[in-house]
């Protein structure tokens, strides 16, 4: 049997010198998991896609109909796991006339930030306002969970980081069935949300097709 004492010194030195670099490559520190309060803080704010609209209309091949102007306001409530999402869209008058709709459309959602019952991963569950409640009277600082109906079938799951969130609705047909009862505002129900830096990406339906709204935080440079 060969004794460990006779292992050449050069081999030991090489092993020791390689170990730190190998460990650095294999064991990069992982960012801490996002908390519910952290997710709420990152999502909160007011966002506007005016820059996206201007860029689109400045192109030679601008969209027809024009890209709508959309604002999204995410308001914290007195409960850290709930937020109100207000979506406002200014619709081109000609498009609105053809669709028999108003030139301004609004929707409001309550978003519950929670952990799934199976793997305890974070998720966003949208809630729709009960028909008997006036949307204009809903205040974030007086949030009342009983005024809302769960749309759990349209839960958004994905990555919840400290600085980057990207979540989407799965391909569950139950979500389609649940959204049918929402009337026209089902078009504003988010199928994808991404938040990072000063950007908020919000995917909704516009004229029957998915539309990705690229909004920026109001007041950002």
JOQUI-V610909 format. One record per backbone hydrogen bond with DSSP energy under -1.0 kcal/mol. NH is the residue of the N-H (numbers start at 1). CO is the residue of the C=O. If there is no record, write none. Layout:
NH & CO
NH & CO
This chain:
6 & 3
7 & 4
12 & 8
13 & 9
14 & 10
15 & 11
16 & 12
17 & 13
18 & 14
19 & 15
22 & 18
23 & 19
24 & 20
25 & 21
26 & 22
27 & 23
39 & 35
40 & 36
41 & 37
42 & 38
43 & 39
44 & 40
45 & 74
47 & 72
48 & 216
49 & 70
53 & 49
54 & 50
55 & 51
56 & 52
57 & 53
58 & 54
59 & 56
69 & 90
71 & 88
72 & 47
73 & 86
74 & 45
75 & 84
77 & 82
82 & 79
83 & 111
84 & 75
85 & 109
86 & 73
87 & 107
88 & 71
89 & 105
90 & 69
91 & 103
96 & 92
97 & 93
98 & 94
99 & 95
101 & 96
105 & 89
107 & 87
109 & 85
110 & 127
111 & 83
112 & 125
113 & 81
114 & 123
116 & 121
123 & 114
124 & 156
125 & 112
127 & 110
128 & 149
130 & 147
133 & 130
137 & 134
138 & 135
142 & 139
143 & 140
147 & 144
148 & 145
149 & 128
151 & 126
154 & 151
155 & 152
156 & 124
157 & 168
159 & 166
161 & 164
165 & 195
166 & 159
167 & 193
168 & 157
169 & 191
175 & 172
177 & 173
178 & 174
179 & 175
180 & 176
182 & 179
186 & 183
187 & 184
188 & 185
189 & 186
191 & 203
193 & 167
194 & 201
195 & 165
196 & 199
199 & 196
200 & 215
201 & 194
202 & 213
203 & 192
204 & 211
205 & 187
206 & 209
209 & 206
211 & 204
213 & 202
215 & 200
216 & 48
217 & 198
218 & 46
220 & 217
